[in-house]
Amino acid sequence: MTKPEAWMRGPVEGVHPLLMPAAHALIGAAEDMEAAAVGLSNDELWAKPGGAASVGFHLAHAAGSLDRLLTYARGEALSEEQFAYLRAEQDPGDPPRTAADLVGAMHAAVERALAQIRATSPDTLLEFRGVGRQQLPSNVLGLLFHAAEHTQRHTGQVITTARIVRGLAGR
């Protein structure tokens, strides 16, 4: 029997009920990305079928954007390291980052996100948070929700693109 989806496994320890959907979405995303990316060769991982973004990009971007959105949720500005990571998300690296590397980074990003979600007081959810250099308006809840839904969006892209590159490789 397969394991139920994250949201069907009950509460996540230490997470306030109002933030449970975000926690469940992030846990499910990390599991689904791992299942889709495991076994991809570096050529498959970084392939851009039809000009689409690679699985490697989506994995790197999901981890990086999660980190950036959580930084904004804490009311902090992005660091130079975060900007450098953003610029490198599409670059396989030399040697190329592997599926295991990127899945590991995604799991680590989700664990940090869960720690932050656990530490978030429900009393702060509607506090203003400025996003980016322009300080576009959001709040803690909006950023946590967007972090989860944005991660889920890239999860779907990882799954679909991984199926395509496996099909092109005849697997």
Secondary structure, DSSP 8 states (H G I E B T S, - for coil): -----GGGS---TT--GGGHHHHHHHHHHHHHHHHHHTT--HHHHH--GGG---HHHHHHHHHHHHHHHHHHHTT----HHHHHHHHHTT--TTTT--HHHHHHHHHHHHHHHHHHHHH--GGGTTSEEEETTTTEEEEHHHHHHHHHHHHHHHHHHHHHHHHHHHHHTT-
